[in-house]
């Protein structure tokens, strides 16, 4: 499992978690200790644009790290600041 956390004007290091992730471990090791992840689309689009599939776990870790580092703090800040507006739009559409 790969974990990272973001907030306005800040982000955590990208962490690779070894072993099986159970619900209890996820709650204890991830949710209780770190901010819930907010970025969804930005890294996904960037990873899907990589030129080829990774041949090894080490190569995949490197490529995901490059993508994580390429997301600017401005992109993160804009995304987080837009959450209230997007939630309000969802409520209005309902």
PDB file with one MODEL, atoms N, CA, C and O in Angstrom:
MODEL        1
ATOM      1  N   UNK A   1       0.849  -1.166   0.000  1.00  0.00           N
ATOM      2  CA  UNK A   1       0.000   0.000   0.000  1.00  0.00           C
ATOM      3  C   UNK A   1       0.895   1.229   0.000  1.00  0.00           C
ATOM      4  O   UNK A   1       1.967   1.237   0.605  1.00  0.00           O
ATOM      5  N   UNK A   2       0.445   2.241  -0.673  1.00  0.00           N
ATOM      6  CA  UNK A   2       1.158   3.510  -0.725  1.00  0.00           C
ATOM      7  C   UNK A   2       0.289   4.544  -0.026  1.00  0.00           C
ATOM      8  O   UNK A   2      -0.918   4.604  -0.258  1.00  0.00           O
ATOM      9  N   UNK A   3       0.901   5.360   0.833  1.00  0.00           N
ATOM     10  CA  UNK A   3       0.154   6.362   1.574  1.00  0.00           C
ATOM     11  C   UNK A   3       0.861   7.698   1.522  1.00  0.00           C
ATOM     12  O   UNK A   3       2.083   7.790   1.635  1.00  0.00           O
ATOM     13  N   UNK A   4       0.059   8.722   1.349  1.00  0.00           N
ATOM     14  CA  UNK A   4       0.543  10.083   1.440  1.00  0.00           C
ATOM     15  C   UNK A   4      -0.599  10.953   1.926  1.00  0.00           C
ATOM     16  O   UNK A   4      -1.765  10.600   1.744  1.00  0.00           O
ATOM     17  N   UNK A   5      -0.293  12.058   2.529  1.00  0.00           N
ATOM     18  CA  UNK A   5      -1.332  12.957   3.031  1.00  0.00           C
ATOM     19  C   UNK A   5      -1.034  14.372   2.573  1.00  0.00           C
ATOM     20  O   UNK A   5       0.124  14.763   2.428  1.00  0.00           O
ATOM     21  N   UNK A   6      -2.096  15.135   2.349  1.00  0.00           N
ATOM     22  CA  UNK A   6      -1.942  16.521   1.923  1.00  0.00           C
ATOM     23  C   UNK A   6      -2.787  17.424   2.797  1.00  0.00           C
ATOM     24  O   UNK A   6      -3.754  16.988   3.421  1.00  0.00           O
ATOM     25  N   UNK A   7      -2.405  18.682   2.829  1.00  0.00           N
ATOM     26  CA  UNK A   7      -3.209  19.728   3.440  1.00  0.00           C
ATOM     27  C   UNK A   7      -2.838  21.026   2.752  1.00  0.00           C
ATOM     28  O   UNK A   7      -1.885  21.069   1.974  1.00  0.00           O
ATOM     29  N   UNK A   8      -3.580  22.078   3.029  1.00  0.00           N
ATOM     30  CA  UNK A   8      -3.257  23.365   2.429  1.00  0.00           C
ATOM     31  C   UNK A   8      -1.859  23.762   2.883  1.00  0.00           C
ATOM     32  O   UNK A   8      -1.564  23.777   4.078  1.00  0.00           O
ATOM     33  N   UNK A   9      -1.015  24.078   1.930  1.00  0.00           N
ATOM     34  CA  UNK A   9       0.362  24.516   2.137  1.00  0.00           C
ATOM     35  C   UNK A   9       1.288  23.440   2.697  1.00  0.00           C
ATOM     36  O   UNK A   9       2.351  23.764   3.226  1.00  0.00           O
ATOM     37  N   UNK A  10       0.909  22.171   2.593  1.00  0.00           N
ATOM     38  CA  UNK A  10       1.754  21.116   3.144  1.00  0.00           C
ATOM     39  C   UNK A  10       1.399  19.769   2.538  1.00  0.00           C
ATOM     40  O   UNK A  10       0.293  19.580   2.031  1.00  0.00           O
ATOM     41  N   UNK A  11       2.346  18.827   2.591  1.00  0.00           N
ATOM     42  CA  UNK A  11       2.095  17.446   2.203  1.00  0.00           C
ATOM     43  C   UNK A  11       3.063  16.542   2.938  1.00  0.00           C
ATOM     44  O   UNK A  11       4.154  16.963   3.325  1.00  0.00           O
ATOM     45  N   UNK A  12       2.651  15.286   3.130  1.00  0.00           N
ATOM     46  CA  UNK A  12       3.523  14.325   3.800  1.00  0.00           C
ATOM     47  C   UNK A  12       4.460  13.687   2.786  1.00  0.00           C
ATOM     48  O   UNK A  12       4.312  13.868   1.578  1.00  0.00           O
ATOM     49  N   UNK A  13       5.408  12.952   3.293  1.00  0.00           N
ATOM     50  CA  UNK A  13       6.222  12.122   2.427  1.00  0.00           C
ATOM     51  C   UNK A  13       5.368  10.974   1.923  1.00  0.00           C
ATOM     52  O   UNK A  13       4.389  10.598   2.568  1.00  0.00           O
ATOM     53  N   UNK A  14       5.727  10.416   0.785  1.00  0.00           N
ATOM     54  CA  UNK A  14       5.063   9.240   0.261  1.00  0.00           C
ATOM     55  C   UNK A  14       5.620   8.032   0.992  1.00  0.00           C
ATOM     56  O   UNK A  14       6.837   7.852   1.042  1.00  0.00           O
ATOM     57  N   UNK A  15       4.749   7.192   1.563  1.00  0.00           N
ATOM     58  CA  UNK A  15       5.181   6.054   2.375  1.00  0.00           C
ATOM     59  C   UNK A  15       4.660   4.765   1.758  1.00  0.00           C
ATOM     60  O   UNK A  15       3.486   4.672   1.399  1.00  0.00           O
ATOM     61  N   UNK A  16       5.531   3.775   1.634  1.00  0.00           N
ATOM     62  CA  UNK A  16       5.156   2.451   1.154  1.00  0.00           C
ATOM     63  C   UNK A  16       4.991   1.550   2.370  1.00  0.00           C
ATOM     64  O   UNK A  16       5.941   1.355   3.129  1.00  0.00           O
ATOM     65  N   UNK A  17       3.795   0.998   2.562  1.00  0.00           N
ATOM     66  CA  UNK A  17       3.489   0.185   3.734  1.00  0.00           C
ATOM     67  C   UNK A  17       3.598  -1.283   3.351  1.00  0.00           C
ATOM     68  O   UNK A  17       2.931  -1.741   2.423  1.00  0.00           O
ATOM     69  N   UNK A  18       4.435  -2.014   4.064  1.00  0.00           N
ATOM     70  CA  UNK A  18       4.661  -3.433   3.799  1.00  0.00           C
ATOM     71  C   UNK A  18       3.582  -4.285   4.454  1.00  0.00           C
ATOM     72  O   UNK A  18       3.006  -3.896   5.470  1.00  0.00           O
ATOM     73  N   UNK A  19       3.314  -5.433   3.876  1.00  0.00           N
ATOM     74  CA  UNK A  19       2.419  -6.399   4.492  1.00  0.00           C
ATOM     75  C   UNK A  19       0.964  -6.196   4.121  1.00  0.00           C
ATOM     76  O   UNK A  19       0.610  -5.302   3.351  1.00  0.00           O
ATOM     77  N   UNK A  20       0.142  -7.042   4.683  1.00  0.00           N
ATOM     78  CA  UNK A  20      -1.289  -7.023   4.423  1.00  0.00           C
ATOM     79  C   UNK A  20      -1.952  -5.907   5.222  1.00  0.00           C
ATOM     80  O   UNK A  20      -1.681  -5.715   6.407  1.00  0.00           O
ATOM     81  N   UNK A  21      -2.820  -5.187   4.543  1.00  0.00           N
ATOM     82  CA  UNK A  21      -3.522  -4.093   5.199  1.00  0.00           C
ATOM     83  C   UNK A  21      -4.908  -4.581   5.600  1.00  0.00           C
ATOM     84  O   UNK A  21      -5.790  -4.727   4.754  1.00  0.00           O
ATOM     85  N   UNK A  22      -5.093  -4.829   6.870  1.00  0.00           N
ATOM     86  CA  UNK A  22      -6.402  -5.213   7.394  1.00  0.00           C
ATOM     87  C   UNK A  22      -7.170  -3.955   7.775  1.00  0.00           C
ATOM     88  O   UNK A  22      -6.600  -2.866   7.843  1.00  0.00           O
ATOM     89  N   UNK A  23      -8.458  -4.112   8.022  1.00  0.00           N
ATOM     90  CA  UNK A  23      -9.268  -2.961   8.434  1.00  0.00           C
ATOM     91  C   UNK A  23      -8.742  -2.369   9.737  1.00  0.00           C
ATOM     92  O   UNK A  23      -8.650  -1.150   9.880  1.00  0.00           O
ATOM     93  N   UNK A  24      -8.401  -3.233  10.681  1.00  0.00           N
ATOM     94  CA  UNK A  24      -7.877  -2.742  11.963  1.00  0.00           C
ATOM     95  C   UNK A  24      -6.559  -2.002  11.775  1.00  0.00           C
ATOM     96  O   UNK A  24      -6.346  -0.938  12.357  1.00  0.00           O
ATOM     97  N   UNK A  25      -5.686  -2.566  10.964  1.00  0.00           N
ATOM     98  CA  UNK A  25      -4.393  -1.921  10.727  1.00  0.00           C
ATOM     99  C   UNK A  25      -4.594  -0.584  10.006  1.00  0.00           C
ATOM    100  O   UNK A  25      -3.929   0.401  10.323  1.00  0.00           O
ATOM    101  N   UNK A  26      -5.506  -0.556   9.043  1.00  0.00           N
ATOM    102  CA  UNK A  26      -5.774   0.675   8.314  1.00  0.00           C
ATOM    103  C   UNK A  26      -6.276   1.760   9.260  1.00  0.00           C
ATOM    104  O   UNK A  26      -5.807   2.898   9.216  1.00  0.00           O
ATOM    105  N   UNK A  27      -7.219   1.406  10.103  1.00  0.00           N
ATOM    106  CA  UNK A  27      -7.752   2.385  11.060  1.00  0.00           C
ATOM    107  C   UNK A  27      -6.654   2.870  11.997  1.00  0.00           C
ATOM    108  O   UNK A  27      -6.523   4.071  12.234  1.00  0.00           O
ATOM    109  N   UNK A  28      -5.866   1.941  12.531  1.00  0.00           N
ATOM    110  CA  UNK A  28      -4.831   2.308  13.495  1.00  0.00           C
ATOM    111  C   UNK A  28      -3.629   2.990  12.882  1.00  0.00           C
ATOM    112  O   UNK A  28      -3.160   4.006  13.394  1.00  0.00           O
ATOM    113  N   UNK A  29      -3.120   2.431  11.774  1.00  0.00           N
ATOM    114  CA  UNK A  29      -1.871   2.928  11.197  1.00  0.00           C
ATOM    115  C   UNK A  29      -2.056   4.089  10.233  1.00  0.00           C
ATOM    116  O   UNK A  29      -1.150   4.907  10.072  1.00  0.00           O
ATOM    117  N   UNK A  30      -3.208   4.172   9.594  1.00  0.00           N
ATOM    118  CA  UNK A  30      -3.399   5.193   8.565  1.00  0.00           C
ATOM    119  C   UNK A  30      -4.377   6.272   9.024  1.00  0.00           C
ATOM    120  O   UNK A  30      -4.006   7.441   9.127  1.00  0.00           O
ATOM    121  N   UNK A  31      -5.622   5.889   9.299  1.00  0.00           N
ATOM    122  CA  UNK A  31      -6.637   6.901   9.614  1.00  0.00           C
ATOM    123  C   UNK A  31      -6.351   7.664  10.893  1.00  0.00           C
ATOM    124  O   UNK A  31      -6.492   8.886  10.931  1.00  0.00           O
ATOM    125  N   UNK A  32      -5.951   6.959  11.936  1.00  0.00           N
ATOM    126  CA  UNK A  32      -5.744   7.633  13.213  1.00  0.00           C
ATOM    127  C   UNK A  32      -4.444   8.425  13.256  1.00  0.00           C
ATOM    128  O   UNK A  32      -4.328   9.356  14.053  1.00  0.00           O
ATOM    129  N   UNK A  33      -3.475   8.089  12.434  1.00  0.00           N
ATOM    130  CA  UNK A  33      -2.177   8.765  12.499  1.00  0.00           C
ATOM    131  C   UNK A  33      -1.969   9.807  11.410  1.00  0.00           C
ATOM    132  O   UNK A  33      -1.084  10.654  11.535  1.00  0.00           O
ATOM    133  N   UNK A  34      -2.774   9.764  10.333  1.00  0.00           N
ATOM    134  CA  UNK A  34      -2.510  10.636   9.184  1.00  0.00           C
ATOM    135  C   UNK A  34      -3.811  11.227   8.649  1.00  0.00           C
ATOM    136  O   UNK A  34      -4.893  10.686   8.877  1.00  0.00           O
ATOM    137  N   UNK A  35      -3.693  12.303   7.962  1.00  0.00           N
ATOM    138  CA  UNK A  35      -4.861  12.940   7.340  1.00  0.00           C
ATOM    139  C   UNK A  35      -5.413  12.045   6.241  1.00  0.00           C
ATOM    140  O   UNK A  35      -4.662  11.358   5.548  1.00  0.00           O
ATOM    141  N   UNK A  36      -6.739  12.059   6.087  1.00  0.00           N
ATOM    142  CA  UNK A  36      -7.358  11.286   5.017  1.00  0.00           C
ATOM    143  C   UNK A  36      -6.959  11.895   3.671  1.00  0.00           C
ATOM    144  O   UNK A  36      -6.864  13.116   3.543  1.00  0.00           O
ATOM    145  N   UNK A  37      -6.728  11.052   2.680  1.00  0.00           N
ATOM    146  CA  UNK A  37      -6.283  11.585   1.387  1.00  0.00           C
ATOM    147  C   UNK A  37      -7.395  12.355   0.669  1.00  0.00           C
ATOM    148  O   UNK A  37      -8.560  11.958   0.703  1.00  0.00           O
ATOM    149  N   UNK A  38      -7.022  13.447   0.028  1.00  0.00           N
ATOM    150  CA  UNK A  38      -7.995  14.266  -0.692  1.00  0.00           C
ATOM    151  C   UNK A  38      -7.783  14.242  -2.201  1.00  0.00           C
ATOM    152  O   UNK A  38      -8.728  14.457  -2.960  1.00  0.00           O
ATOM    153  N   UNK A  39      -6.559  13.984  -2.641  1.00  0.00           N
ATOM    154  CA  UNK A  39      -6.309  14.011  -4.085  1.00  0.00           C
ATOM    155  C   UNK A  39      -6.795  12.716  -4.704  1.00  0.00           C
ATOM    156  O   UNK A  39      -6.472  11.634  -4.214  1.00  0.00           O
ATOM    157  N   UNK A  40      -7.561  12.813  -5.768  1.00  0.00           N
ATOM    158  CA  UNK A  40      -8.032  11.621  -6.470  1.00  0.00           C
ATOM    159  C   UNK A  40      -7.587  11.639  -7.929  1.00  0.00           C
ATOM    160  O   UNK A  40      -6.877  10.735  -8.370  1.00  0.00           O
ATOM    161  N   UNK A  41      -7.981  12.623  -8.654  1.00  0.00           N
ATOM    162  CA  UNK A  41      -7.804  12.609 -10.101  1.00  0.00           C
ATOM    163  C   UNK A  41      -6.421  13.008 -10.580  1.00  0.00           C
ATOM    164  O   UNK A  41      -5.948  12.463 -11.578  1.00  0.00           O
ATOM    165  N   UNK A  42      -5.762  13.926  -9.917  1.00  0.00           N
ATOM    166  CA  UNK A  42      -4.485  14.446 -10.425  1.00  0.00           C
ATOM    167  C   UNK A  42      -3.438  13.343 -10.549  1.00  0.00           C
ATOM    168  O   UNK A  42      -2.891  13.169 -11.638  1.00  0.00           O
ATOM    169  N   UNK A  43      -3.127  12.582  -9.482  1.00  0.00           N
ATOM    170  CA  UNK A  43      -2.126  11.522  -9.643  1.00  0.00           C
ATOM    171  C   UNK A  43      -2.569  10.441 -10.622  1.00  0.00           C
ATOM    172  O   UNK A  43      -1.749   9.924 -11.380  1.00  0.00           O
ATOM    173  N   UNK A  44      -3.846  10.095 -10.619  1.00  0.00           N
ATOM    174  CA  UNK A  44      -4.337   9.063 -11.533  1.00  0.00           C
ATOM    175  C   UNK A  44      -4.102   9.428 -12.983  1.00  0.00           C
ATOM    176  O   UNK A  44      -3.670   8.592 -13.777  1.00  0.00           O
ATOM    177  N   UNK A  45      -4.384  10.670 -13.330  1.00  0.00           N
ATOM    178  CA  UNK A  45      -4.150  11.110 -14.708  1.00  0.00           C
ATOM    179  C   UNK A  45      -2.673  11.076 -15.042  1.00  0.00           C
ATOM    180  O   UNK A  45      -2.296  10.665 -16.139  1.00  0.00           O
ATOM    181  N   UNK A  46      -1.836  11.500 -14.115  1.00  0.00           N
ATOM    182  CA  UNK A  46      -0.404  11.535 -14.384  1.00  0.00           C
ATOM    183  C   UNK A  46       0.175  10.130 -14.490  1.00  0.00           C
ATOM    184  O   UNK A  46       1.032   9.882 -15.338  1.00  0.00           O
ATOM    185  N   UNK A  47      -0.282   9.197 -13.639  1.00  0.00           N
ATOM    186  CA  UNK A  47       0.208   7.824 -13.718  1.00  0.00           C
ATOM    187  C   UNK A  47      -0.241   7.183 -15.021  1.00  0.00           C
ATOM    188  O   UNK A  47       0.530   6.456 -15.647  1.00  0.00           O
ATOM    189  N   UNK A  48      -1.475   7.440 -15.441  1.00  0.00           N
ATOM    190  CA  UNK A  48      -1.963   6.831 -16.677  1.00  0.00           C
ATOM    191  C   UNK A  48      -1.222   7.359 -17.896  1.00  0.00           C
ATOM    192  O   UNK A  48      -1.263   6.732 -18.954  1.00  0.00           O
ATOM    193  N   UNK A  49      -0.551   8.485 -17.775  1.00  0.00           N
ATOM    194  CA  UNK A  49       0.222   9.039 -18.884  1.00  0.00           C
ATOM    195  C   UNK A  49       1.662   8.549 -18.919  1.00  0.00           C
ATOM    196  O   UNK A  49       2.427   8.943 -19.800  1.00  0.00           O
ATOM    197  N   UNK A  50       2.043   7.691 -17.968  1.00  0.00           N
ATOM    198  CA  UNK A  50       3.401   7.156 -17.990  1.00  0.00           C
ATOM    199  C   UNK A  50       3.589   6.335 -19.260  1.00  0.00           C
ATOM    200  O   UNK A  50       2.639   5.706 -19.729  1.00  0.00           O
ATOM    201  N   UNK A  51       4.812   6.328 -19.834  1.00  0.00           N
ATOM    202  CA  UNK A  51       5.023   5.708 -21.139  1.00  0.00           C
ATOM    203  C   UNK A  51       4.833   4.191 -21.186  1.00  0.00           C
ATOM    204  O   UNK A  51       4.443   3.673 -22.232  1.00  0.00           O
ATOM    205  N   UNK A  52       5.089   3.464 -20.113  1.00  0.00           N
ATOM    206  CA  UNK A  52       4.958   2.008 -20.153  1.00  0.00           C
ATOM    207  C   UNK A  52       4.644   1.475 -18.764  1.00  0.00           C
ATOM    208  O   UNK A  52       4.810   2.168 -17.760  1.00  0.00           O
ATOM    209  N   UNK A  53       4.189   0.238 -18.728  1.00  0.00           N
ATOM    210  CA  UNK A  53       3.922  -0.394 -17.442  1.00  0.00           C
ATOM    211  C   UNK A  53       5.231  -0.711 -16.742  1.00  0.00           C
ATOM    212  O   UNK A  53       6.217  -1.063 -17.389  1.00  0.00           O
ATOM    213  N   UNK A  54       5.241  -0.591 -15.451  1.00  0.00           N
ATOM    214  CA  UNK A  54       6.439  -0.889 -14.662  1.00  0.00           C
ATOM    215  C   UNK A  54       6.703  -2.386 -14.695  1.00  0.00           C
ATOM    216  O   UNK A  54       5.779  -3.191 -14.581  1.00  0.00           O
ATOM    217  N   UNK A  55       7.964  -2.751 -14.852  1.00  0.00           N
ATOM    218  CA  UNK A  55       8.341  -4.157 -14.913  1.00  0.00           C
ATOM    219  C   UNK A  55       8.676  -4.731 -13.544  1.00  0.00           C
ATOM    220  O   UNK A  55       8.631  -5.946 -13.355  1.00  0.00           O
ATOM    221  N   UNK A  56       9.011  -3.871 -12.587  1.00  0.00           N
ATOM    222  CA  UNK A  56       9.374  -4.340 -11.248  1.00  0.00           C
ATOM    223  C   UNK A  56       8.696  -3.458 -10.207  1.00  0.00           C
ATOM    224  O   UNK A  56       8.253  -2.349 -10.507  1.00  0.00           O
ATOM    225  N   UNK A  57       8.622  -3.964  -8.983  1.00  0.00           N
ATOM    226  CA  UNK A  57       8.059  -3.176  -7.889  1.00  0.00           C
ATOM    227  C   UNK A  57       8.900  -1.927  -7.641  1.00  0.00           C
ATOM    228  O   UNK A  57       8.363  -0.854  -7.366  1.00  0.00           O
ATOM    229  N   UNK A  58      10.213  -2.071  -7.738  1.00  0.00           N
ATOM    230  CA  UNK A  58      11.094  -0.913  -7.530  1.00  0.00           C
ATOM    231  C   UNK A  58      10.821   0.168  -8.575  1.00  0.00           C
ATOM    232  O   UNK A  58      10.801   1.356  -8.252  1.00  0.00           O
ATOM    233  N   UNK A  59      10.610  -0.245  -9.826  1.00  0.00           N
ATOM    234  CA  UNK A  59      10.326   0.726 -10.886  1.00  0.00           C
ATOM    235  C   UNK A  59       8.983   1.413 -10.642  1.00  0.00           C
ATOM    236  O   UNK A  59       8.855   2.622 -10.839  1.00  0.00           O
ATOM    237  N   UNK A  60       7.983   0.641 -10.214  1.00  0.00           N
ATOM    238  CA  UNK A  60       6.676   1.224  -9.917  1.00  0.00           C
ATOM    239  C   UNK A  60       6.779   2.223  -8.772  1.00  0.00           C
ATOM    240  O   UNK A  60       6.215   3.314  -8.846  1.00  0.00           O
ATOM    241  N   UNK A  61       7.495   1.856  -7.720  1.00  0.00           N
ATOM    242  CA  UNK A  61       7.680   2.778  -6.589  1.00  0.00           C
ATOM    243  C   UNK A  61       8.331   4.074  -7.055  1.00  0.00           C
ATOM    244  O   UNK A  61       7.922   5.164  -6.654  1.00  0.00           O
ATOM    245  N   UNK A  62       9.344   3.948  -7.903  1.00  0.00           N
ATOM    246  CA  UNK A  62      10.033   5.136  -8.406  1.00  0.00           C
ATOM    247  C   UNK A  62       9.066   6.010  -9.206  1.00  0.00           C
ATOM    248  O   UNK A  62       9.006   7.222  -9.003  1.00  0.00           O
ATOM    249  N   UNK A  63       8.307   5.387 -10.120  1.00  0.00           N
ATOM    250  CA  UNK A  63       7.397   6.149 -10.975  1.00  0.00           C
ATOM    251  C   UNK A  63       6.290   6.826 -10.166  1.00  0.00           C
ATOM    252  O   UNK A  63       5.949   7.980 -10.426  1.00  0.00           O
ATOM    253  N   UNK A  64       5.727   6.112  -9.186  1.00  0.00           N
ATOM    254  CA  UNK A  64       4.692   6.718  -8.341  1.00  0.00           C
ATOM    255  C   UNK A  64       5.285   7.875  -7.538  1.00  0.00           C
ATOM    256  O   UNK A  64       4.632   8.902  -7.355  1.00  0.00           O
ATOM    257  N   UNK A  65       6.514   7.713  -7.060  1.00  0.00           N
ATOM    258  CA  UNK A  65       7.187   8.792  -6.335  1.00  0.00           C
ATOM    259  C   UNK A  65       7.398  10.022  -7.199  1.00  0.00           C
ATOM    260  O   UNK A  65       7.232  11.150  -6.734  1.00  0.00           O
ATOM    261  N   UNK A  66       7.763   9.808  -8.458  1.00  0.00           N
ATOM    262  CA  UNK A  66       7.949  10.928  -9.385  1.00  0.00           C
ATOM    263  C   UNK A  66       6.624  11.662  -9.594  1.00  0.00           C
ATOM    264  O   UNK A  66       6.579  12.892  -9.590  1.00  0.00           O
ATOM    265  N   UNK A  67       5.539  10.890  -9.778  1.00  0.00           N
ATOM    266  CA  UNK A  67       4.224  11.507  -9.967  1.00  0.00           C
ATOM    267  C   UNK A  67       3.817  12.285  -8.719  1.00  0.00           C
ATOM    268  O   UNK A  67       3.340  13.415  -8.821  1.00  0.00           O
ATOM    269  N   UNK A  68       4.003  11.684  -7.534  1.00  0.00           N
ATOM    270  CA  UNK A  68       3.652  12.348  -6.266  1.00  0.00           C
ATOM    271  C   UNK A  68       4.391  13.674  -6.148  1.00  0.00           C
ATOM    272  O   UNK A  68       3.798  14.696  -5.803  1.00  0.00           O
ATOM    273  N   UNK A  69       5.679  13.651  -6.434  1.00  0.00           N
ATOM    274  CA  UNK A  69       6.484  14.866  -6.316  1.00  0.00           C
ATOM    275  C   UNK A  69       6.114  15.911  -7.364  1.00  0.00           C
ATOM    276  O   UNK A  69       6.354  17.102  -7.165  1.00  0.00           O
ATOM    277  N   UNK A  70       5.526  15.469  -8.486  1.00  0.00           N
ATOM    278  CA  UNK A  70       5.201  16.413  -9.556  1.00  0.00           C
ATOM    279  C   UNK A  70       3.903  17.177  -9.306  1.00  0.00           C
ATOM    280  O   UNK A  70       3.635  18.170  -9.982  1.00  0.00           O
ATOM    281  N   UNK A  71       3.097  16.732  -8.348  1.00  0.00           N
ATOM    282  CA  UNK A  71       1.863  17.457  -8.027  1.00  0.00           C
ATOM    283  C   UNK A  71       2.259  18.695  -7.229  1.00  0.00           C
ATOM    284  O   UNK A  71       2.797  18.600  -6.126  1.00  0.00           O
ATOM    285  N   UNK A  72       1.983  19.849  -7.809  1.00  0.00           N
ATOM    286  CA  UNK A  72       2.408  21.088  -7.158  1.00  0.00           C
ATOM    287  C   UNK A  72       1.552  21.386  -5.935  1.00  0.00           C
ATOM    288  O   UNK A  72       0.402  20.955  -5.843  1.00  0.00           O
ATOM    289  N   UNK A  73       2.124  22.120  -5.012  1.00  0.00           N
ATOM    290  CA  UNK A  73       1.364  22.517  -3.830  1.00  0.00           C
ATOM    291  C   UNK A  73       0.189  23.397  -4.233  1.00  0.00           C
ATOM    292  O   UNK A  73      -0.854  23.379  -3.579  1.00  0.00           O
ATOM    293  N   UNK A  74       0.349  24.162  -5.302  1.00  0.00           N
ATOM    294  CA  UNK A  74      -0.755  24.997  -5.791  1.00  0.00           C
ATOM    295  C   UNK A  74      -1.941  24.128  -6.226  1.00  0.00           C
ATOM    296  O   UNK A  74      -3.091  24.467  -5.945  1.00  0.00           O
ATOM    297  N   UNK A  75      -1.663  22.994  -6.921  1.00  0.00           N
ATOM    298  CA  UNK A  75      -2.739  22.082  -7.313  1.00  0.00           C
ATOM    299  C   UNK A  75      -3.454  21.518  -6.081  1.00  0.00           C
ATOM    300  O   UNK A  75      -4.682  21.438  -6.051  1.00  0.00           O
ATOM    301  N   UNK A  76      -2.684  21.134  -5.078  1.00  0.00           N
ATOM    302  CA  UNK A  76      -3.257  20.595  -3.843  1.00  0.00           C
ATOM    303  C   UNK A  76      -4.117  21.650  -3.157  1.00  0.00           C
ATOM    304  O   UNK A  76      -5.250  21.374  -2.761  1.00  0.00           O
ATOM    305  N   UNK A  77      -3.578  22.859  -3.018  1.00  0.00           N
ATOM    306  CA  UNK A  77      -4.315  23.941  -2.358  1.00  0.00           C
ATOM    307  C   UNK A  77      -5.624  24.240  -3.087  1.00  0.00           C
ATOM    308  O   UNK A  77      -6.669  24.394  -2.455  1.00  0.00           O
ATOM    309  N   UNK A  78      -5.564  24.323  -4.426  1.00  0.00           N
ATOM    310  CA  UNK A  78      -6.770  24.606  -5.206  1.00  0.00           C
ATOM    311  C   UNK A  78      -7.813  23.510  -5.021  1.00  0.00           C
ATOM    312  O   UNK A  78      -9.003  23.796  -4.892  1.00  0.00           O
ATOM    313  N   UNK A  79      -7.368  22.261  -5.009  1.00  0.00           N
ATOM    314  CA  UNK A  79      -8.294  21.151  -4.817  1.00  0.00           C
ATOM    315  C   UNK A  79      -8.961  21.222  -3.451  1.00  0.00           C
ATOM    316  O   UNK A  79     -10.180  21.093  -3.342  1.00  0.00           O
ATOM    317  N   UNK A  80      -8.164  21.426  -2.413  1.00  0.00           N
ATOM    318  CA  UNK A  80      -8.727  21.475  -1.065  1.00  0.00           C
ATOM    319  C   UNK A  80      -9.670  22.656  -0.890  1.00  0.00           C
ATOM    320  O   UNK A  80     -10.697  22.540  -0.221  1.00  0.00           O
ATOM    321  N   UNK A  81      -9.330  23.784  -1.485  1.00  0.00           N
ATOM    322  CA  UNK A  81     -10.185  24.970  -1.359  1.00  0.00           C
ATOM    323  C   UNK A  81     -11.493  24.817  -2.135  1.00  0.00           C
ATOM    324  O   UNK A  81     -12.469  25.512  -1.851  1.00  0.00           O
ATOM    325  N   UNK A  82     -11.514  23.909  -3.113  1.00  0.00           N
ATOM    326  CA  UNK A  82     -12.720  23.723  -3.920  1.00  0.00           C
ATOM    327  C   UNK A  82     -13.691  22.714  -3.317  1.00  0.00           C
ATOM    328  O   UNK A  82     -14.805  22.564  -3.821  1.00  0.00           O
ATOM    329  N   UNK A  83     -13.301  22.026  -2.260  1.00  0.00           N
ATOM    330  CA  UNK A  83     -14.146  20.964  -1.705  1.00  0.00           C
ATOM    331  C   UNK A  83     -15.514  21.491  -1.276  1.00  0.00           C
ATOM    332  O   UNK A  83     -16.528  20.889  -1.628  1.00  0.00           O
ATOM    333  N   UNK A  84     -15.576  22.578  -0.536  1.00  0.00           N
ATOM    334  CA  UNK A  84     -16.855  23.116  -0.069  1.00  0.00           C
ATOM    335  C   UNK A  84     -17.762  23.444  -1.251  1.00  0.00           C
ATOM    336  O   UNK A  84     -18.944  23.100  -1.241  1.00  0.00           O
ATOM    337  N   UNK A  85     -17.220  24.102  -2.260  1.00  0.00           N
ATOM    338  CA  UNK A  85     -18.021  24.455  -3.439  1.00  0.00           C
ATOM    339  C   UNK A  85     -18.559  23.199  -4.116  1.00  0.00           C
ATOM    340  O   UNK A  85     -19.729  23.159  -4.495  1.00  0.00           O
ATOM    341  N   UNK A  86     -17.724  22.175  -4.272  1.00  0.00           N
ATOM    342  CA  UNK A  86     -18.151  20.950  -4.945  1.00  0.00           C
ATOM    343  C   UNK A  86     -19.194  20.192  -4.127  1.00  0.00           C
ATOM    344  O   UNK A  86     -20.124  19.621  -4.697  1.00  0.00           O
ATOM    345  N   UNK A  87     -19.056  20.178  -2.819  1.00  0.00           N
ATOM    346  CA  UNK A  87     -20.057  19.526  -1.968  1.00  0.00           C
ATOM    347  C   UNK A  87     -21.385  20.271  -2.075  1.00  0.00           C
ATOM    348  O   UNK A  87     -22.443  19.648  -2.173  1.00  0.00           O
ATOM    349  N   UNK A  88     -21.333  21.598  -2.057  1.00  0.00           N
ATOM    350  CA  UNK A  88     -22.559  22.390  -2.182  1.00  0.00           C
ATOM    351  C   UNK A  88     -23.236  22.137  -3.529  1.00  0.00           C
ATOM    352  O   UNK A  88     -24.463  22.062  -3.595  1.00  0.00           O
ATOM    353  N   UNK A  89     -22.452  22.005  -4.607  1.00  0.00           N
ATOM    354  CA  UNK A  89     -23.022  21.702  -5.918  1.00  0.00           C
ATOM    355  C   UNK A  89     -23.712  20.341  -5.920  1.00  0.00           C
ATOM    356  O   UNK A  89     -24.782  20.188  -6.509  1.00  0.00           O
ATOM    357  N   UNK A  90     -23.107  19.357  -5.266  1.00  0.00           N
ATOM    358  CA  UNK A  90     -23.721  18.021  -5.178  1.00  0.00           C
ATOM    359  C   UNK A  90     -25.047  18.079  -4.438  1.00  0.00           C
ATOM    360  O   UNK A  90     -26.021  17.449  -4.851  1.00  0.00           O
ATOM    361  N   UNK A  91     -25.089  18.829  -3.351  1.00  0.00           N
ATOM    362  CA  UNK A  91     -26.323  18.955  -2.574  1.00  0.00           C
ATOM    363  C   UNK A  91     -27.392  19.654  -3.404  1.00  0.00           C
ATOM    364  O   UNK A  91     -28.555  19.249  -3.384  1.00  0.00           O
ATOM    365  N   UNK A  92     -27.014  20.688  -4.125  1.00  0.00           N
ATOM    366  CA  UNK A  92     -27.954  21.428  -4.965  1.00  0.00           C
ATOM    367  C   UNK A  92     -28.513  20.538  -6.074  1.00  0.00           C
ATOM    368  O   UNK A  92     -29.701  20.616  -6.388  1.00  0.00           O
ATOM    369  N   UNK A  93     -27.674  19.699  -6.666  1.00  0.00           N
ATOM    370  CA  UNK A  93     -28.098  18.818  -7.760  1.00  0.00           C
ATOM    371  C   UNK A  93     -29.022  17.708  -7.284  1.00  0.00           C
ATOM    372  O   UNK A  93     -29.786  17.155  -8.075  1.00  0.00           O
ATOM    373  N   UNK A  94     -28.962  17.382  -6.012  1.00  0.00           N
ATOM    374  CA  UNK A  94     -29.764  16.298  -5.455  1.00  0.00           C
ATOM    375  C   UNK A  94     -31.175  16.726  -5.364  1.00  0.00           C
ATOM    376  O   UNK A  94     -32.026  15.957  -4.918  1.00  0.00           O
TER     377      UNK A  94
ENDMDL
END
